[in-house]
């Protein structure tokens, strides 16, 4: 790998360089993972020549293959290239930290002032924008991931099983991947035994014990909750981070099934607004985990949830970056992922239905239903046709919701 001739030579200088670069990218990186990766390419390849464009593309292919947020993993990979294992840790943490602080701050504001009519009006406008963003993600994922009738069948079957059969999305993804091994794998030999180990690990990880009622809000720091919820939060979000294939929004059906319907940590409205807050931060959408953690156990809960969901990304890159470059060409890995991605599409699409009901249908007047529906359609067109960044749509939706709230009282019909 080539390096800049005037680059700092000592490890300490390289680590400070990584902190400065990735801390800045984590603070200004609005626009989603594509924008993050473009900025990383500019810094690492164009400006500093840490690696060639082909080497960057190889690393990007690995990160796209792995579960978890690809742009965060790319930052970890670039830190590994620049300063070894310590560099990977430093770059990843520097990239995540600014967005984590923003999400925790916004979560505090949301839960502290959510009873105010003005905040309710803002999220009235944001919620339908989120439906458009999720549908736009489904549109793009479908064009990229579904190429044959088997993929269509997997997507529809998973949607039906998750939406109407109450099957866990995580289990559905695993079953779809195993089906992919049967459909898409090379015919001359069975899958290697090593492939079953991570599947068994993912299937064995369980979440916390469900509660009968929706969990009450924790205190700010969460000292009274972090004891009993430390391991449930860490274990649950570690499981999520281990199996988020296809982009950050894959977290939506997983979280909705567990956090809303099974564990009752959040209401559906809180969940949808938490996803929106994740979109408002410059970091990966999976930092919605910090929002959930804050509701459960304050700042400490947000930190533990974030550690859980990002730890697999660090482990994947730091423990096996050279191996992963070869693993991405493995036909069995390709076969597994070829079925998982259509399954993800089906799960997200079916999860959008109850979210759309909350965001659009369950309003106190027909006028609000019509306005929310119009915001969804216009946001979808802006996203797909004009490529408007999601964070701009979220801000515009919030402003429009506030304007509507001055005329018509917003809120749910209940």
C-alpha positions in Angstrom: 0.0 0.0 0.0 1.3 3.4 -0.9 1.5 6.2 1.6 1.9 9.9 1.5 5.6 11.0 1.6 4.9 13.7 4.1 2.6 11.6 6.4 3.5 11.4 10.1 5.8 8.4 10.7 5.3 7.7 14.4 2.3 5.6 15.6 1.3 8.4 18.0 1.2 10.9 15.2 -0.8 8.6 13.0 -3.4 7.9 15.8 -3.9 11.7 16.3 -4.2 12.1 12.6 -7.0 9.4 12.6 -8.8 11.1 15.5 -8.8 14.4 13.7 -9.9 13.1 10.3 -12.6 10.6 11.5 -13.8 12.9 14.3 -14.4 15.6 11.7 -16.1 13.1 9.3 -18.3 11.8 12.1 -19.3 15.4 12.9 -20.1 16.6 9.4 -21.0 13.4 7.6 -24.6 14.1 6.8 -26.2 12.4 3.8 -26.0 8.7 4.7 -23.5 5.9 4.2 -22.8 6.8 0.5 -21.8 10.3 1.6 -19.6 8.9 4.4 -17.8 6.6 2.0 -17.3 9.3 -0.6 -15.7 11.5 2.1 -13.5 8.7 3.3 -12.4 7.9 -0.2 -11.4 11.6 -0.7 -9.4 11.6 2.6 -7.7 8.2 2.3 -7.1 7.9 -1.4 -7.2 11.3 -3.0 -5.7 13.5 -0.4 -3.3 11.2 1.6 -2.7 8.2 -0.7 -2.9 5.7 2.2 -4.0 3.1 -0.3 -4.9 2.9 -4.0 -8.4 3.2 -5.4 -8.4 -0.5 -6.2 -7.4 -1.3 -2.6 -10.1 1.0 -1.3 -12.7 -0.7 -3.5 -11.6 -4.1 -2.2 -12.0 -2.9 1.4 -15.4 -1.5 0.5 -16.5 -4.8 -1.0 -15.6 -6.5 2.2 -17.6 -4.0 4.3 -20.6 -4.3 2.0 -20.5 -8.1 2.5 -20.4 -8.0 6.3 -23.3 -7.3 8.6 -23.3 -3.9 10.2 -23.0 -0.3 9.0 -20.7 -0.3 6.0 -19.4 3.3 6.3 -18.4 2.7 10.0 -16.7 -0.5 9.1 -14.9 1.2 6.2 -13.6 3.8 8.7 -12.4 1.0 11.0 -10.7 -0.7 7.9 -8.9 2.5 7.0 -7.7 2.9 10.5 -6.4 -0.6 10.3 -4.6 0.2 7.1 -3.1 3.4 8.5 -2.1 2.3 12.0 -2.8 -1.4 12.6 -5.2 -2.7 15.2 -5.0 0.3 17.5 -5.6 2.5 14.5 -8.8 0.5 13.6 -10.1 1.0 17.2 -9.2 4.7 17.2 -10.7 5.5 13.8 -13.9 3.7 14.5 -14.5 5.3 17.9 -13.6 8.8 16.5 -16.2 8.3 13.7 -19.0 7.1 16.0 -18.5 9.4 19.0 -19.9 12.7 17.6 -23.1 11.1 16.3 -23.5 9.2 19.6 -23.4 12.5 21.5 -25.9 14.0 19.1 -28.3 11.1 19.4 -28.2 11.0 23.2 -28.8 14.8 23.3 -31.7 14.6 20.9 -33.1 11.6 22.9 -33.0 13.6 26.1 -34.8 16.5 24.4 -37.4 14.2 22.9 -38.3 12.4 26.1 -38.0 15.6 28.2 -40.3 17.7 26.0 -42.4 15.1 24.1 -45.6 16.3 25.8 -45.3 19.8 24.3 -47.6 20.4 21.4 -44.8 22.0 19.3 -42.7 18.9 19.6 -45.7 16.7 18.8 -46.3 18.8 15.7 -42.6 18.5 14.6 -42.8 14.7 14.8 -46.1 14.7 13.0 -44.3 16.0 10.0 -41.2 13.8 10.5 -43.0 10.5 10.9 -44.4 10.3 7.3 -41.0 11.4 6.0 -39.6 8.3 7.7 -42.1 6.1 6.0 -41.0 7.5 2.6 -37.3 6.9 3.5 -38.0 3.3 4.5 -40.0 2.7 1.3 -37.2 4.4 -0.7 -34.7 2.1 0.9 -36.9 -0.9 -0.1 -37.1 0.3 -3.7 -33.3 0.6 -3.9 -32.7 -2.7 -2.1 -35.1 -4.5 -4.3 -33.4 -3.2 -7.5 -30.0 -4.3 -6.2 -30.9 -7.6 -4.5 -33.8 -9.3 -6.2 -32.7 -10.7 -9.6 -34.7 -13.9 -10.1 -38.0 -15.6 -9.1 -36.4 -17.3 -6.2 -35.5 -14.0 -4.7 -39.0 -12.7 -5.2 -40.4 -15.8 -3.5 -38.0 -15.5 -0.6 -38.9 -11.8 -0.1 -42.7 -12.5 -0.2 -42.5 -15.6 2.0 -40.4 -13.8 4.7 -42.8 -10.8 4.6 -45.8 -13.1 5.2 -44.0 -15.1 7.9 -42.8 -12.1 9.8 -45.9 -10.0 9.3 -48.7 -12.6 9.8 -46.9 -15.6 11.2 -45.1 -13.7 14.0 -41.8 -15.2 13.0 -38.7 -13.4 14.4 -37.0 -11.4 11.5 -33.6 -12.6 12.7 -34.7 -16.3 12.5 -36.2 -15.6 9.1 -32.9 -14.2 7.9 -31.1 -17.3 9.1 -33.6 -19.6 7.5 -33.4 -17.7 4.2 -29.6 -17.8 4.2 -29.7 -21.6 4.7 -32.2 -21.8 1.9 -29.8 -19.8 -0.2 -27.1 -22.4 0.4 -29.4 -25.0 -1.1 -30.5 -22.8 -4.1 -27.4 -20.9 -5.1 -24.4 -22.8 -3.8 -22.0 -24.8 -6.1 -23.3 -28.3 -6.6 -20.1 -30.2 -6.3 -19.7 -30.1 -2.5 -21.6 -29.3 0.8 -21.0 -26.0 2.7 -17.9 -26.0 4.9 -18.5 -26.9 8.5 -17.1 -23.5 9.7 -20.1 -21.7 8.2 -22.4 -23.2 10.8 -20.6 -21.8 13.8 -21.6 -18.1 13.4 -25.1 -19.2 12.5 -25.4 -21.1 15.7 -24.0 -18.2 17.7 -26.5 -15.8 16.2 -29.4 -18.1 16.8 -28.4 -18.8 20.4 -28.3 -15.1 21.5 -31.5 -14.2 23.2 -33.0 -10.9 24.3 -34.3 -9.8 27.6 -37.4 -11.1 29.4 -40.5 -9.3 28.0 -42.4 -6.9 30.2 -46.1 -6.7 30.4 -46.4 -2.9 30.0 -44.3 -0.4 28.0 -41.2 0.5 30.0 -41.2 3.8 31.8 -38.5 6.4 31.0 -35.3 6.0 32.9 -33.5 8.8 34.7 -31.0 10.8 32.8 -27.9 8.8 33.8 -29.9 5.5 34.4 -28.0 4.4 37.5 -31.2 2.7 38.9 -31.7 0.7 35.7 -28.2 -0.1 34.3 -27.7 -3.0 36.8 -30.6 -5.2 35.7 -30.5 -4.0 32.1 -26.7 -4.1 31.4 -26.5 -7.7 30.0 -29.9 -7.6 28.3 -29.0 -4.4 26.4 -25.4 -5.6 25.6 -26.5 -9.1 24.5 -29.5 -8.0 22.5 -27.7 -5.2 20.5 -24.6 -7.4 20.0 -27.0 -9.9 18.3 -28.4 -7.0 16.2 -25.0 -5.9 15.2 -24.1 -9.4 14.2 -26.9 -9.8 11.7 -27.7 -6.4 10.1 -27.2 -7.3 6.5 -28.0 -4.8 3.7 -27.7 -1.4 5.4 -28.6 0.4 8.6 -32.3 0.5 7.9 -32.3 -3.3 8.3 -32.5 -2.6 12.0 -36.1 -1.5 11.6 -37.9 -4.8 11.4 -35.6 -6.4 14.0 -36.1 -3.6 16.5 -39.8 -3.3 15.8 -40.4 -7.0 16.4 -38.3 -7.2 19.6 -38.2 -3.7 21.2 -41.8 -2.7 20.5 -43.8 -5.9 20.2 -42.0 -8.4 22.4 -40.0 -6.5 25.1 -42.2 -3.3 25.2 -39.3 -1.0 25.8 -40.7 1.6 23.3 -44.1 2.4 22.0 -44.4 2.2 18.2 -44.6 6.0 18.0 -41.4 6.4 20.1 -39.7 3.8 17.9 -40.5 5.6 14.7 -39.4 8.9 16.2 -36.2 7.3 17.4 -35.4 6.1 13.8 -36.0 9.7 12.7 -33.5 11.0 15.3 -31.0 8.5 14.0 -31.5 10.0 10.6 -30.8 13.5 11.9 -27.4 12.6 13.2 -24.3 12.5 10.9 -23.5 9.0 11.9 -24.9 5.5 11.1 -28.6 4.9 11.5 -27.9 2.0 13.8 -27.2 4.6 16.5 -31.0 4.3 17.0 -29.7 1.7 19.5 -28.5 4.7 21.6 -32.0 6.1 21.6 -33.4 2.8 22.8 -30.7 2.4 25.4 -31.4 5.9 26.7 -35.1 5.1 27.2 -34.2 1.9 29.0 -31.3 3.0 31.2 -30.4 6.6 30.5 -26.9 7.7 29.3 -25.4 4.4 30.6 -28.0 2.4 28.7 -27.3 4.4 25.5 -23.6 3.7 25.9 -24.0 -0.1 26.6 -26.5 -0.4 23.6 -24.0 1.3 21.3 -21.1 -0.8 22.5 -23.2 -3.9 21.8 -24.3 -3.0 18.3 -20.8 -1.8 17.1 -18.7 -4.5 18.7 -19.3 -7.0 15.9 -18.1 -4.4 13.4 -14.8 -3.9 15.2 -14.4 -7.7 15.7 -15.0 -8.5 12.0 -12.5 -5.9 10.7 -9.8 -6.1 13.4 -9.8 -9.9 13.7 -9.9 -10.8 10.1 -9.4 -8.0 7.6 -6.9 -10.0 5.5 -9.1 -13.2 5.6 -12.2 -11.2 4.7 -10.7 -10.1 1.5 -10.6 -13.7 0.4 -13.8 -14.7 2.1 -15.9 -12.3 0.0 -15.2 -14.6 -3.0 -16.3 -17.7 -1.2 -19.3 -19.2 -3.2 -21.0 -20.3 0.0 -20.9 -16.8 1.5 -22.3 -15.4 -1.7 -25.0 -18.0 -1.8 -26.0 -17.2 1.8 -26.1 -13.5 1.2 -28.0 -13.8 -2.1 -31.0 -15.2 -0.1 -30.6 -13.0 3.0 -30.9 -9.7 1.0 -34.3 -10.5 -0.5 -35.4 -11.7 3.0 -34.4 -8.3 4.4 -36.5 -6.6 1.8 -39.6 -8.6 2.7 -39.1 -8.0 6.4 -38.6 -4.3 6.0 -41.6 -3.9 3.7 -44.0 -5.7 6.0 -42.7 -3.8 9.0 -43.6 -0.6 7.2 -47.3 -1.3 7.4 -47.8 -0.8 11.2 -45.4 2.1 11.1 -47.4 3.7 8.3 -50.6 3.2 10.3 -49.0 5.1 13.2 -47.5 7.8 11.1 -50.4 8.4 8.7 -53.7 6.7 9.6 -54.0 7.1 13.4 -54.6 10.8 13.3 -57.3 12.9 15.0 -58.8 14.2 11.8 -59.2 13.3 8.1 -57.3 16.5 7.2 -54.2 15.3 9.2 -54.4 11.9 7.5 -54.5 13.5 4.0 -51.6 15.9 5.0 -49.5 13.0 6.4 -50.1 11.0 3.3 -49.1 13.9 1.0 -45.9 14.4 3.0 -45.1 10.7 2.5 -45.6 10.9 -1.3 -43.8 14.1 -1.8 -40.9 12.9 0.3 -40.6 9.7 -1.7 -40.5 11.6 -4.9 -37.9 13.9 -3.6 -35.8 11.0 -2.4 -36.1 8.8 -5.5 -36.4 11.3 -8.3 -34.3 14.2 -7.0 -31.9 12.3 -4.7 -32.6 14.7 -1.8 -30.5 13.8 1.3 -32.6 12.1 4.0 -31.5 14.5 6.7 -32.8 17.4 4.7 -36.1 15.6 4.2 -36.4 15.0 7.9 -35.7 18.7 8.7 -38.2 19.8 6.1 -40.9 17.4 7.4 -40.3 18.7 10.9 -40.7 22.3 9.8 -43.9 21.5 7.8 -45.3 19.6 10.8 -44.7 22.6 13.0 -46.5 24.8 10.5 -49.4 22.4 10.3 -49.5 22.4 14.1 -50.2 26.1 14.2 -53.4 25.5 12.3 -54.6 22.1 13.2 -53.9 20.3 16.6 -51.7 17.3 15.6 -51.5 13.9 17.4 -52.8 10.4 17.3 -56.4 9.6 17.2 -56.1 7.7 20.4 
